[in-house]
């Protein structure tokens, strides 16, 4: 049956109109945040209840940004978050991909049971294990260059190591690995390749989309961490950006400085996503095709 060009054009117009409206809903908070970061508090509060909150300001002022840097060590907080997040993402991709490779390709007793337990951890809220985990890491020893230390509090490692492995990342890798052609694995093994060689020479070069997806999700989770760093880090030198947000709600709240701070800490997330967006979209497309 031939499609009516008029009906097809109308449906296409409605589809794009709906998509544009959805995009605007998600973009509005970002526009409001950036726009408000250049306004004095008096104008910001006056414009909040009108469409002027989303319109470009008349005279651009960077006073809020200067005030944000005076109120808190913004650069240090961003550096801490990028360091913790980047290290966690890299270690997580390595550890979780190795675990998923074992679940997807190797045969060992209890494999399915262990995988089910790993996936079941997704339903456990972090708040229920935060205190037990705090007691654990506060008693763990650490062998440093200058000897044995007790307790991991107020360190980078206490923010990194508990988050290296997680059920969601392992699950993503397992599902992707199972979708790879089995003939490639069998041919590699038939030619004498070890399982380690299959992992880094065959499987991982084909795993760009899932690597990007897992990296973006892990980056967002780690960069937005608040509860865990709040209870394990008391020293300013190790605090991430979300804990640093508390500096702006002491005594008088300057909303312009808050918006400036939020704008600054959003930049690393946007850069990271833009860097991996093609692989992320490719992952979504490949998942849709397989479905």
C-alpha atoms as an extended CHARMM CRD file, in Angstrom:
* protein
*
       291  EXT
         1         1  UNK       CA              0.0000000000        0.0000000000        0.0000000000  PROA      1               0.0000000000
         2         2  UNK       CA              1.4860000000        3.3290000000       -1.0670000000  PROA      2               0.0000000000
         3         3  UNK       CA              1.9180000000        5.9970000000        1.5960000000  PROA      3               0.0000000000
         4         4  UNK       CA              0.0670000000        9.2640000000        1.1760000000  PROA      4               0.0000000000
         5         5  UNK       CA              2.7780000000       11.9560000000        0.8650000000  PROA      5               0.0000000000
         6         6  UNK       CA              0.6020000000       14.4870000000        2.6950000000  PROA      6               0.0000000000
         7         7  UNK       CA             -0.0750000000       12.1470000000        5.6480000000  PROA      7               0.0000000000
         8         8  UNK       CA              3.5730000000       11.1190000000        5.7850000000  PROA      8               0.0000000000
         9         9  UNK       CA              4.7080000000       14.7400000000        5.8430000000  PROA      9               0.0000000000
        10        10  UNK       CA              2.2150000000       15.5660000000        8.6000000000  PROA      10              0.0000000000
        11        11  UNK       CA              3.3010000000       12.6100000000       10.7300000000  PROA      11              0.0000000000
        12        12  UNK       CA              6.9360000000       13.5630000000       10.2300000000  PROA      12              0.0000000000
        13        13  UNK       CA              6.1950000000       17.1500000000       11.2580000000  PROA      13              0.0000000000
        14        14  UNK       CA              4.3250000000       16.0550000000       14.3930000000  PROA      14              0.0000000000
        15        15  UNK       CA              7.1160000000       13.6410000000       15.2810000000  PROA      15              0.0000000000
        16        16  UNK       CA              9.8020000000       16.3060000000       15.0520000000  PROA      16              0.0000000000
        17        17  UNK       CA              7.6030000000       18.8000000000       16.9010000000  PROA      17              0.0000000000
        18        18  UNK       CA              7.1830000000       16.3920000000       19.8140000000  PROA      18              0.0000000000
        19        19  UNK       CA             10.9170000000       15.6450000000       19.8480000000  PROA      19              0.0000000000
        20        20  UNK       CA             11.7310000000       19.3540000000       19.8620000000  PROA      20              0.0000000000
        21        21  UNK       CA              9.3500000000       19.9580000000       22.7750000000  PROA      21              0.0000000000
        22        22  UNK       CA             10.9410000000       17.1170000000       24.7420000000  PROA      22              0.0000000000
        23        23  UNK       CA             14.4020000000       18.5040000000       23.9720000000  PROA      23              0.0000000000
        24        24  UNK       CA             13.3400000000       21.9640000000       25.1680000000  PROA      24              0.0000000000
        25        25  UNK       CA             12.0770000000       20.5140000000       28.4520000000  PROA      25              0.0000000000
        26        26  UNK       CA             15.5120000000       19.0350000000       29.1240000000  PROA      26              0.0000000000
        27        27  UNK       CA             17.4340000000       22.0640000000       27.8490000000  PROA      27              0.0000000000
        28        28  UNK       CA             15.4880000000       24.6840000000       29.8430000000  PROA      28              0.0000000000
        29        29  UNK       CA             17.1460000000       23.9110000000       33.2330000000  PROA      29              0.0000000000
        30        30  UNK       CA             20.5910000000       24.1150000000       31.6370000000  PROA      30              0.0000000000
        31        31  UNK       CA             19.7650000000       27.4160000000       29.9250000000  PROA      31              0.0000000000
        32        32  UNK       CA             18.3070000000       28.7890000000       33.1540000000  PROA      32              0.0000000000
        33        33  UNK       CA             21.4270000000       27.7780000000       35.1040000000  PROA      33              0.0000000000
        34        34  UNK       CA             23.9020000000       29.3220000000       32.6560000000  PROA      34              0.0000000000
        35        35  UNK       CA             21.8250000000       32.4640000000       32.1630000000  PROA      35              0.0000000000
        36        36  UNK       CA             21.3730000000       32.9600000000       35.9150000000  PROA      36              0.0000000000
        37        37  UNK       CA             25.0950000000       32.6200000000       36.5530000000  PROA      37              0.0000000000
        38        38  UNK       CA             25.6430000000       35.9910000000       34.8470000000  PROA      38              0.0000000000
        39        39  UNK       CA             22.9050000000       37.8630000000       36.7460000000  PROA      39              0.0000000000
        40        40  UNK       CA             23.0260000000       39.6100000000       40.1250000000  PROA      40              0.0000000000
        41        41  UNK       CA             20.8270000000       38.0070000000       42.7760000000  PROA      41              0.0000000000
        42        42  UNK       CA             18.2850000000       40.8310000000       42.6720000000  PROA      42              0.0000000000
        43        43  UNK       CA             17.6580000000       40.3850000000       38.9460000000  PROA      43              0.0000000000
        44        44  UNK       CA             17.8350000000       36.5920000000       39.1900000000  PROA      44              0.0000000000
        45        45  UNK       CA             15.0990000000       36.4010000000       41.8320000000  PROA      45              0.0000000000
        46        46  UNK       CA             12.9640000000       38.9580000000       39.9950000000  PROA      46              0.0000000000
        47        47  UNK       CA             13.1620000000       37.0390000000       36.7100000000  PROA      47              0.0000000000
        48        48  UNK       CA             12.5690000000       33.5610000000       38.1450000000  PROA      48              0.0000000000
        49        49  UNK       CA              8.7870000000       33.6900000000       37.7670000000  PROA      49              0.0000000000
        50        50  UNK       CA              8.8430000000       34.8800000000       34.1510000000  PROA      50              0.0000000000
        51        51  UNK       CA             10.2430000000       33.8880000000       30.7800000000  PROA      51              0.0000000000
        52        52  UNK       CA             13.0240000000       36.4320000000       31.2730000000  PROA      52              0.0000000000
        53        53  UNK       CA             14.7870000000       33.7600000000       33.3220000000  PROA      53              0.0000000000
        54        54  UNK       CA             15.5620000000       31.9610000000       30.0580000000  PROA      54              0.0000000000
        55        55  UNK       CA             16.4500000000       35.0290000000       27.9970000000  PROA      55              0.0000000000
        56        56  UNK       CA             20.0130000000       36.2990000000       27.5420000000  PROA      56              0.0000000000
        57        57  UNK       CA             21.0580000000       38.8550000000       30.1010000000  PROA      57              0.0000000000
        58        58  UNK       CA             21.6250000000       42.4510000000       29.0680000000  PROA      58              0.0000000000
        59        59  UNK       CA             25.0480000000       43.0820000000       30.5560000000  PROA      59              0.0000000000
        60        60  UNK       CA             27.1710000000       39.9930000000       31.1050000000  PROA      60              0.0000000000
        61        61  UNK       CA             28.9100000000       40.0360000000       34.4790000000  PROA      61              0.0000000000
        62        62  UNK       CA             31.3920000000       37.4920000000       35.8220000000  PROA      62              0.0000000000
        63        63  UNK       CA             31.0300000000       38.6450000000       39.4280000000  PROA      63              0.0000000000
        64        64  UNK       CA             29.2280000000       35.4370000000       40.3810000000  PROA      64              0.0000000000
        65        65  UNK       CA             32.1150000000       33.3560000000       39.0640000000  PROA      65              0.0000000000
        66        66  UNK       CA             34.6520000000       35.4460000000       40.9730000000  PROA      66              0.0000000000
        67        67  UNK       CA             32.4690000000       35.1110000000       44.0630000000  PROA      67              0.0000000000
        68        68  UNK       CA             32.2540000000       31.3370000000       43.6410000000  PROA      68              0.0000000000
        69        69  UNK       CA             36.0390000000       31.0490000000       43.5710000000  PROA      69              0.0000000000
        70        70  UNK       CA             36.2890000000       33.2590000000       46.6640000000  PROA      70              0.0000000000
        71        71  UNK       CA             33.7170000000       31.2350000000       48.5850000000  PROA      71              0.0000000000
        72        72  UNK       CA             35.1620000000       27.7780000000       47.8370000000  PROA      72              0.0000000000
        73        73  UNK       CA             38.2380000000       26.1910000000       46.2060000000  PROA      73              0.0000000000
        74        74  UNK       CA             36.3430000000       25.3310000000       43.0300000000  PROA      74              0.0000000000
        75        75  UNK       CA             39.4070000000       24.2630000000       41.0660000000  PROA      75              0.0000000000
        76        76  UNK       CA             40.4800000000       21.8470000000       43.8070000000  PROA      76              0.0000000000
        77        77  UNK       CA             37.0210000000       20.2820000000       44.0190000000  PROA      77              0.0000000000
        78        78  UNK       CA             36.8230000000       19.8230000000       40.2480000000  PROA      78              0.0000000000
        79        79  UNK       CA             40.3200000000       18.3330000000       40.1710000000  PROA      79              0.0000000000
        80        80  UNK       CA             39.4270000000       15.9020000000       42.9720000000  PROA      80              0.0000000000
        81        81  UNK       CA             36.2570000000       14.8010000000       41.2010000000  PROA      81              0.0000000000
        82        82  UNK       CA             37.9700000000       14.3730000000       37.8360000000  PROA      82              0.0000000000
        83        83  UNK       CA             40.7990000000       12.3870000000       39.4350000000  PROA      83              0.0000000000
        84        84  UNK       CA             38.4960000000       10.1120000000       41.4310000000  PROA      84              0.0000000000
        85        85  UNK       CA             35.9870000000        9.7070000000       38.6100000000  PROA      85              0.0000000000
        86        86  UNK       CA             38.5550000000        9.1040000000       35.8730000000  PROA      86              0.0000000000
        87        87  UNK       CA             40.4730000000        6.5330000000       37.9150000000  PROA      87              0.0000000000
        88        88  UNK       CA             37.2910000000        4.7250000000       38.9030000000  PROA      88              0.0000000000
        89        89  UNK       CA             36.0260000000        4.6230000000       35.3180000000  PROA      89              0.0000000000
        90        90  UNK       CA             39.2700000000        3.1390000000       33.9790000000  PROA      90              0.0000000000
        91        91  UNK       CA             39.5600000000        0.5190000000       36.7270000000  PROA      91              0.0000000000
        92        92  UNK       CA             35.8640000000       -0.3170000000       36.4700000000  PROA      92              0.0000000000
        93        93  UNK       CA             36.0360000000       -0.9010000000       32.7130000000  PROA      93              0.0000000000
        94        94  UNK       CA             38.9870000000       -3.2470000000       33.2020000000  PROA      94              0.0000000000
        95        95  UNK       CA             37.6510000000       -5.2360000000       36.1680000000  PROA      95              0.0000000000
        96        96  UNK       CA             34.0340000000       -5.4490000000       35.0000000000  PROA      96              0.0000000000
        97        97  UNK       CA             34.9490000000       -6.3920000000       31.4180000000  PROA      97              0.0000000000
        98        98  UNK       CA             37.1800000000       -9.1980000000       32.7140000000  PROA      98              0.0000000000
        99        99  UNK       CA             34.3960000000      -10.4450000000       34.9810000000  PROA      99              0.0000000000
       100       100  UNK       CA             31.8620000000      -10.2280000000       32.1530000000  PROA      100             0.0000000000
       101       101  UNK       CA             34.2270000000      -12.0810000000       29.8170000000  PROA      101             0.0000000000
       102       102  UNK       CA             34.3400000000      -14.9120000000       32.3260000000  PROA      102             0.0000000000
       103       103  UNK       CA             30.5510000000      -14.9910000000       32.6350000000  PROA      103             0.0000000000
       104       104  UNK       CA             29.9800000000      -14.8200000000       28.8730000000  PROA      104             0.0000000000
       105       105  UNK       CA             32.6020000000      -17.2020000000       27.4740000000  PROA      105             0.0000000000
       106       106  UNK       CA             34.1150000000      -19.4140000000       30.1550000000  PROA      106             0.0000000000
       107       107  UNK       CA             32.4620000000      -22.4890000000       31.6140000000  PROA      107             0.0000000000
       108       108  UNK       CA             32.8530000000      -22.9490000000       35.3530000000  PROA      108             0.0000000000
       109       109  UNK       CA             30.7510000000      -24.3960000000       38.1230000000  PROA      109             0.0000000000
       110       110  UNK       CA             28.2750000000      -21.9870000000       39.6530000000  PROA      110             0.0000000000
       111       111  UNK       CA             28.6970000000      -19.3840000000       36.9210000000  PROA      111             0.0000000000
       112       112  UNK       CA             24.9880000000      -18.6850000000       36.4670000000  PROA      112             0.0000000000
       113       113  UNK       CA             24.3910000000      -18.5290000000       40.2220000000  PROA      113             0.0000000000
       114       114  UNK       CA             27.1940000000      -16.0290000000       40.7340000000  PROA      114             0.0000000000
       115       115  UNK       CA             25.9630000000      -13.9140000000       37.8120000000  PROA      115             0.0000000000
       116       116  UNK       CA             22.4540000000      -13.8990000000       39.2870000000  PROA      116             0.0000000000
       117       117  UNK       CA             23.8610000000      -12.7080000000       42.6180000000  PROA      117             0.0000000000
       118       118  UNK       CA             25.8320000000       -9.9600000000       40.8770000000  PROA      118             0.0000000000
       119       119  UNK       CA             22.7390000000       -8.7570000000       39.0210000000  PROA      119             0.0000000000
       120       120  UNK       CA             20.6690000000       -8.9660000000       42.2190000000  PROA      120             0.0000000000
       121       121  UNK       CA             22.9120000000       -6.3330000000       43.7980000000  PROA      121             0.0000000000
       122       122  UNK       CA             21.2230000000       -3.7900000000       41.5090000000  PROA      122             0.0000000000
       123       123  UNK       CA             18.1320000000       -3.8040000000       43.7470000000  PROA      123             0.0000000000
       124       124  UNK       CA             20.0910000000       -3.0240000000       46.9390000000  PROA      124             0.0000000000
       125       125  UNK       CA             20.0290000000        0.7130000000       47.7740000000  PROA      125             0.0000000000
       126       126  UNK       CA             23.4380000000        2.0850000000       48.6140000000  PROA      126             0.0000000000
       127       127  UNK       CA             22.0470000000        3.7360000000       51.7470000000  PROA      127             0.0000000000
       128       128  UNK       CA             21.5000000000        0.2890000000       53.3100000000  PROA      128             0.0000000000
       129       129  UNK       CA             25.1820000000       -0.6440000000       53.0680000000  PROA      129             0.0000000000
       130       130  UNK       CA             26.7640000000        2.7810000000       53.5660000000  PROA      130             0.0000000000
       131       131  UNK       CA             27.3130000000        2.4330000000       57.3310000000  PROA      131             0.0000000000
       132       132  UNK       CA             28.6240000000       -1.1830000000       57.2150000000  PROA      132             0.0000000000
       133       133  UNK       CA             30.9400000000       -0.1610000000       54.3810000000  PROA      133             0.0000000000
       134       134  UNK       CA             32.0870000000        2.8600000000       56.3850000000  PROA      134             0.0000000000
       135       135  UNK       CA             32.9570000000        0.6480000000       59.3640000000  PROA      135             0.0000000000
       136       136  UNK       CA             34.8170000000       -1.7080000000       57.0520000000  PROA      136             0.0000000000
       137       137  UNK       CA             36.9810000000        0.8580000000       55.2950000000  PROA      137             0.0000000000
       138       138  UNK       CA             37.7580000000        2.6580000000       58.5550000000  PROA      138             0.0000000000
       139       139  UNK       CA             39.4200000000       -0.5160000000       59.8830000000  PROA      139             0.0000000000
       140       140  UNK       CA             41.1800000000       -1.7300000000       56.7430000000  PROA      140             0.0000000000
       141       141  UNK       CA             44.9860000000       -1.4440000000       56.7070000000  PROA      141             0.0000000000
       142       142  UNK       CA             46.8660000000        0.2010000000       53.8780000000  PROA      142             0.0000000000
       143       143  UNK       CA             50.5310000000       -0.4070000000       53.1140000000  PROA      143             0.0000000000
       144       144  UNK       CA             52.0300000000        2.8810000000       51.9840000000  PROA      144             0.0000000000
       145       145  UNK       CA             55.5380000000        3.8340000000       50.9940000000  PROA      145             0.0000000000
       146       146  UNK       CA             56.2970000000        4.8860000000       54.5520000000  PROA      146             0.0000000000
       147       147  UNK       CA             54.7640000000        1.8970000000       56.3130000000  PROA      147             0.0000000000
       148       148  UNK       CA             51.4430000000        0.3990000000       57.4040000000  PROA      148             0.0000000000
       149       149  UNK       CA             48.5000000000        2.7480000000       57.9400000000  PROA      149             0.0000000000
       150       150  UNK       CA             45.1210000000        1.9680000000       59.4790000000  PROA      150             0.0000000000
       151       151  UNK       CA             41.9780000000        3.4260000000       58.0190000000  PROA      151             0.0000000000
       152       152  UNK       CA             41.1570000000        4.7360000000       54.5720000000  PROA      152             0.0000000000
       153       153  UNK       CA             39.1970000000        7.8100000000       55.5740000000  PROA      153             0.0000000000
       154       154  UNK       CA             40.1300000000       11.1510000000       54.0190000000  PROA      154             0.0000000000
       155       155  UNK       CA             41.8590000000        9.5740000000       51.0340000000  PROA      155             0.0000000000
       156       156  UNK       CA             41.2310000000        9.1940000000       47.3290000000  PROA      156             0.0000000000
       157       157  UNK       CA             41.2320000000        5.4010000000       47.5270000000  PROA      157             0.0000000000
       158       158  UNK       CA             38.2190000000        5.3140000000       49.8620000000  PROA      158             0.0000000000
       159       159  UNK       CA             36.2620000000        7.1250000000       47.1460000000  PROA      159             0.0000000000
       160       160  UNK       CA             37.5370000000        4.8640000000       44.3460000000  PROA      160             0.0000000000
       161       161  UNK       CA             37.9430000000        1.2370000000       45.4110000000  PROA      161             0.0000000000
       162       162  UNK       CA             34.3910000000        0.5300000000       46.7190000000  PROA      162             0.0000000000
       163       163  UNK       CA             32.9960000000        1.6420000000       43.3380000000  PROA      163             0.0000000000
       164       164  UNK       CA             35.3090000000       -0.2080000000       40.9570000000  PROA      164             0.0000000000
       165       165  UNK       CA             33.0060000000       -3.1940000000       40.4000000000  PROA      165             0.0000000000
       166       166  UNK       CA             29.2230000000       -2.9670000000       40.1520000000  PROA      166             0.0000000000
       167       167  UNK       CA             26.4160000000       -5.1410000000       38.8690000000  PROA      167             0.0000000000
       168       168  UNK       CA             25.1690000000       -2.7630000000       36.1770000000  PROA      168             0.0000000000
       169       169  UNK       CA             28.5160000000       -2.4330000000       34.4070000000  PROA      169             0.0000000000
       170       170  UNK       CA             29.0950000000       -6.1870000000       34.5050000000  PROA      170             0.0000000000
       171       171  UNK       CA             25.5800000000       -6.7930000000       33.1960000000  PROA      171             0.0000000000
       172       172  UNK       CA             26.1040000000       -4.3810000000       30.2820000000  PROA      172             0.0000000000
       173       173  UNK       CA             29.3300000000       -6.1150000000       29.2850000000  PROA      173             0.0000000000
       174       174  UNK       CA             27.8330000000       -9.6080000000       29.6080000000  PROA      174             0.0000000000
       175       175  UNK       CA             24.8810000000       -8.7430000000       27.3900000000  PROA      175             0.0000000000
       176       176  UNK       CA             27.1260000000       -7.1550000000       24.7800000000  PROA      176             0.0000000000
       177       177  UNK       CA             29.6510000000       -9.9990000000       24.7940000000  PROA      177             0.0000000000
       178       178  UNK       CA             26.8790000000      -12.5560000000       24.3020000000  PROA      178             0.0000000000
       179       179  UNK       CA             25.8190000000      -10.6650000000       21.1750000000  PROA      179             0.0000000000
       180       180  UNK       CA             29.2340000000      -10.9930000000       19.5290000000  PROA      180             0.0000000000
       181       181  UNK       CA             29.5940000000      -13.6620000000       16.8030000000  PROA      181             0.0000000000
       182       182  UNK       CA             30.5590000000      -16.9380000000       18.4410000000  PROA      182             0.0000000000
       183       183  UNK       CA             32.4820000000      -17.9300000000       15.3200000000  PROA      183             0.0000000000
       184       184  UNK       CA             35.1310000000      -15.3080000000       16.0980000000  PROA      184             0.0000000000
       185       185  UNK       CA             35.7860000000      -16.7890000000       19.5160000000  PROA      185             0.0000000000
       186       186  UNK       CA             35.8260000000      -20.3570000000       18.2000000000  PROA      186             0.0000000000
       187       187  UNK       CA             38.1680000000      -19.4400000000       15.3350000000  PROA      187             0.0000000000
       188       188  UNK       CA             40.5470000000      -17.6600000000       17.6950000000  PROA      188             0.0000000000
       189       189  UNK       CA             40.6430000000      -20.6170000000       20.0470000000  PROA      189             0.0000000000
       190       190  UNK       CA             41.1290000000      -23.0290000000       17.1310000000  PROA      190             0.0000000000
       191       191  UNK       CA             44.1780000000      -21.0380000000       16.0250000000  PROA      191             0.0000000000
       192       192  UNK       CA             45.7360000000      -21.4650000000       19.4430000000  PROA      192             0.0000000000
       193       193  UNK       CA             44.8820000000      -18.1390000000       21.0690000000  PROA      193             0.0000000000
       194       194  UNK       CA             44.6730000000      -18.1670000000       24.8480000000  PROA      194             0.0000000000
       195       195  UNK       CA             41.6240000000      -16.8050000000       26.6070000000  PROA      195             0.0000000000
       196       196  UNK       CA             43.6220000000      -13.7010000000       27.5400000000  PROA      196             0.0000000000
       197       197  UNK       CA             44.5180000000      -13.1480000000       23.8880000000  PROA      197             0.0000000000
       198       198  UNK       CA             40.8760000000      -13.6200000000       22.9010000000  PROA      198             0.0000000000
       199       199  UNK       CA             39.9490000000      -10.9720000000       25.4670000000  PROA      199             0.0000000000
       200       200  UNK       CA             42.3030000000       -8.1970000000       24.4230000000  PROA      200             0.0000000000
       201       201  UNK       CA             42.8210000000       -9.0050000000       20.7390000000  PROA      201             0.0000000000
       202       202  UNK       CA             39.3430000000      -10.1010000000       19.6500000000  PROA      202             0.0000000000
       203       203  UNK       CA             36.6310000000       -9.1250000000       22.1210000000  PROA      203             0.0000000000
       204       204  UNK       CA             37.7770000000       -5.7270000000       23.3950000000  PROA      204             0.0000000000
       205       205  UNK       CA             38.5270000000       -4.1990000000       19.9480000000  PROA      205             0.0000000000
       206       206  UNK       CA             34.8800000000       -4.9400000000       19.0610000000  PROA      206             0.0000000000
       207       207  UNK       CA             33.5050000000       -3.5110000000       22.3100000000  PROA      207             0.0000000000
       208       208  UNK       CA             33.8120000000        0.2190000000       21.6540000000  PROA      208             0.0000000000
       209       209  UNK       CA             30.0750000000        0.9780000000       21.9740000000  PROA      209             0.0000000000
       210       210  UNK       CA             29.6020000000       -0.8190000000       25.2970000000  PROA      210             0.0000000000
       211       211  UNK       CA             32.8420000000        0.6570000000       26.6310000000  PROA      211             0.0000000000
       212       212  UNK       CA             31.5340000000        4.1440000000       25.8640000000  PROA      212             0.0000000000
       213       213  UNK       CA             28.1370000000        3.4080000000       27.3990000000  PROA      213             0.0000000000
       214       214  UNK       CA             29.6170000000        1.9310000000       30.5670000000  PROA      214             0.0000000000
       215       215  UNK       CA             32.1410000000        4.7700000000       30.8250000000  PROA      215             0.0000000000
       216       216  UNK       CA             29.4790000000        7.4890000000       30.5280000000  PROA      216             0.0000000000
       217       217  UNK       CA             27.1610000000        5.8580000000       33.0650000000  PROA      217             0.0000000000
       218       218  UNK       CA             30.0070000000        5.2620000000       35.5070000000  PROA      218             0.0000000000
       219       219  UNK       CA             31.2850000000        8.8000000000       35.0190000000  PROA      219             0.0000000000
       220       220  UNK       CA             27.8660000000       10.2670000000       35.8320000000  PROA      220             0.0000000000
       221       221  UNK       CA             27.4570000000        8.0860000000       38.9270000000  PROA      221             0.0000000000
       222       222  UNK       CA             30.9070000000        8.9000000000       40.2870000000  PROA      222             0.0000000000
       223       223  UNK       CA             30.9390000000       12.5870000000       39.4050000000  PROA      223             0.0000000000
       224       224  UNK       CA             27.5850000000       13.0740000000       41.1510000000  PROA      224             0.0000000000
       225       225  UNK       CA             28.5870000000       11.1940000000       44.3070000000  PROA      225             0.0000000000
       226       226  UNK       CA             27.4580000000       13.0070000000       47.4430000000  PROA      226             0.0000000000
       227       227  UNK       CA             26.5170000000       10.7020000000       50.3310000000  PROA      227             0.0000000000
       228       228  UNK       CA             29.6130000000        8.4950000000       50.3190000000  PROA      228             0.0000000000
       229       229  UNK       CA             32.2190000000       11.2940000000       50.0860000000  PROA      229             0.0000000000
       230       230  UNK       CA             30.2520000000       13.2470000000       52.6830000000  PROA      230             0.0000000000
       231       231  UNK       CA             30.6890000000       10.5360000000       55.3270000000  PROA      231             0.0000000000
       232       232  UNK       CA             34.2300000000        9.3670000000       54.4930000000  PROA      232             0.0000000000
       233       233  UNK       CA             35.9580000000       12.6550000000       53.6390000000  PROA      233             0.0000000000
       234       234  UNK       CA             36.2480000000       15.4220000000       56.2030000000  PROA      234             0.0000000000
       235       235  UNK       CA             39.3620000000       17.1000000000       54.8400000000  PROA      235             0.0000000000
       236       236  UNK       CA             38.8690000000       19.8060000000       52.2350000000  PROA      236             0.0000000000
       237       237  UNK       CA             41.8230000000       18.5930000000       50.1540000000  PROA      237             0.0000000000
       238       238  UNK       CA             39.9290000000       15.4320000000       49.1260000000  PROA      238             0.0000000000
       239       239  UNK       CA             36.3730000000       16.7080000000       48.7570000000  PROA      239             0.0000000000
       240       240  UNK       CA             34.5980000000       16.3360000000       45.3790000000  PROA      240             0.0000000000
       241       241  UNK       CA             32.3830000000       18.9020000000       43.6840000000  PROA      241             0.0000000000
       242       242  UNK       CA             29.0490000000       17.7560000000       45.1080000000  PROA      242             0.0000000000
       243       243  UNK       CA             30.2440000000       17.9240000000       48.6960000000  PROA      243             0.0000000000
       244       244  UNK       CA             31.7980000000       21.2900000000       47.8900000000  PROA      244             0.0000000000
       245       245  UNK       CA             28.3410000000       22.5700000000       46.9830000000  PROA      245             0.0000000000
       246       246  UNK       CA             27.6410000000       22.8080000000       50.7100000000  PROA      246             0.0000000000
       247       247  UNK       CA             29.9940000000       25.8090000000       50.9330000000  PROA      247             0.0000000000
       248       248  UNK       CA             27.3850000000       27.8850000000       49.1130000000  PROA      248             0.0000000000
       249       249  UNK       CA             24.5710000000       27.1830000000       51.5910000000  PROA      249             0.0000000000
       250       250  UNK       CA             26.3100000000       28.4350000000       54.7140000000  PROA      250             0.0000000000
       251       251  UNK       CA             24.8770000000       31.6120000000       56.2550000000  PROA      251             0.0000000000
       252       252  UNK       CA             23.6070000000       33.7670000000       53.3550000000  PROA      252             0.0000000000
       253       253  UNK       CA             22.8880000000       31.9660000000       50.0890000000  PROA      253             0.0000000000
       254       254  UNK       CA             24.0390000000       33.7930000000       46.9540000000  PROA      254             0.0000000000
       255       255  UNK       CA             22.0630000000       32.0750000000       44.2160000000  PROA      255             0.0000000000
       256       256  UNK       CA             24.0680000000       33.6770000000       41.4430000000  PROA      256             0.0000000000
       257       257  UNK       CA             27.2390000000       32.1260000000       42.8570000000  PROA      257             0.0000000000
       258       258  UNK       CA             25.4600000000       28.7870000000       43.2120000000  PROA      258             0.0000000000
       259       259  UNK       CA             24.5020000000       28.8970000000       39.5290000000  PROA      259             0.0000000000
       260       260  UNK       CA             28.0480000000       29.8850000000       38.5790000000  PROA      260             0.0000000000
       261       261  UNK       CA             29.4400000000       26.9650000000       40.5820000000  PROA      261             0.0000000000
       262       262  UNK       CA             26.9700000000       24.5310000000       39.0130000000  PROA      262             0.0000000000
       263       263  UNK       CA             27.8750000000       25.8160000000       35.5500000000  PROA      263             0.0000000000
       264       264  UNK       CA             31.5810000000       25.3080000000       36.2120000000  PROA      264             0.0000000000
       265       265  UNK       CA             31.2170000000       21.7630000000       37.5280000000  PROA      265             0.0000000000
       266       266  UNK       CA             28.9890000000       20.8180000000       34.5790000000  PROA      266             0.0000000000
       267       267  UNK       CA             31.7720000000       21.5050000000       32.0590000000  PROA      267             0.0000000000
       268       268  UNK       CA             33.7530000000       18.2540000000       32.6620000000  PROA      268             0.0000000000
       269       269  UNK       CA             30.5900000000       16.1820000000       32.2230000000  PROA      269             0.0000000000
       270       270  UNK       CA             29.7470000000       17.8540000000       28.9080000000  PROA      270             0.0000000000
       271       271  UNK       CA             33.2990000000       17.4370000000       27.6330000000  PROA      271             0.0000000000
       272       272  UNK       CA             33.3460000000       13.7590000000       28.5790000000  PROA      272             0.0000000000
       273       273  UNK       CA             29.9900000000       13.0880000000       26.9280000000  PROA      273             0.0000000000
       274       274  UNK       CA             30.8680000000       14.9810000000       23.7440000000  PROA      274             0.0000000000
       275       275  UNK       CA             34.0770000000       12.9780000000       23.5180000000  PROA      275             0.0000000000
       276       276  UNK       CA             32.1950000000        9.6470000000       23.6800000000  PROA      276             0.0000000000
       277       277  UNK       CA             28.8180000000       10.5490000000       22.1920000000  PROA      277             0.0000000000
       278       278  UNK       CA             29.3540000000        8.8130000000       18.8350000000  PROA      278             0.0000000000
       279       279  UNK       CA             30.2410000000        5.5100000000       20.4540000000  PROA      279             0.0000000000
       280       280  UNK       CA             27.3460000000        5.9430000000       22.9080000000  PROA      280             0.0000000000
       281       281  UNK       CA             24.8410000000        6.4890000000       20.0870000000  PROA      281             0.0000000000
       282       282  UNK       CA             26.3360000000        3.5370000000       18.1950000000  PROA      282             0.0000000000
       283       283  UNK       CA             25.7320000000        1.3850000000       21.2650000000  PROA      283             0.0000000000
       284       284  UNK       CA             22.0740000000        2.4170000000       21.4120000000  PROA      284             0.0000000000
       285       285  UNK       CA             21.6690000000        1.7490000000       17.6760000000  PROA      285             0.0000000000
       286       286  UNK       CA             23.3040000000       -1.6810000000       17.8700000000  PROA      286             0.0000000000
       287       287  UNK       CA             21.1040000000       -2.6080000000       20.8290000000  PROA      287             0.0000000000
       288       288  UNK       CA             18.0340000000       -1.6210000000       18.8570000000  PROA      288             0.0000000000
       289       289  UNK       CA             19.0880000000       -3.7100000000       15.8710000000  PROA      289             0.0000000000
       290       290  UNK       CA             19.7350000000       -6.7570000000       18.0440000000  PROA      290             0.0000000000
       291       291  UNK       CA             16.3740000000       -6.3470000000       19.7190000000  PROA      291             0.0000000000
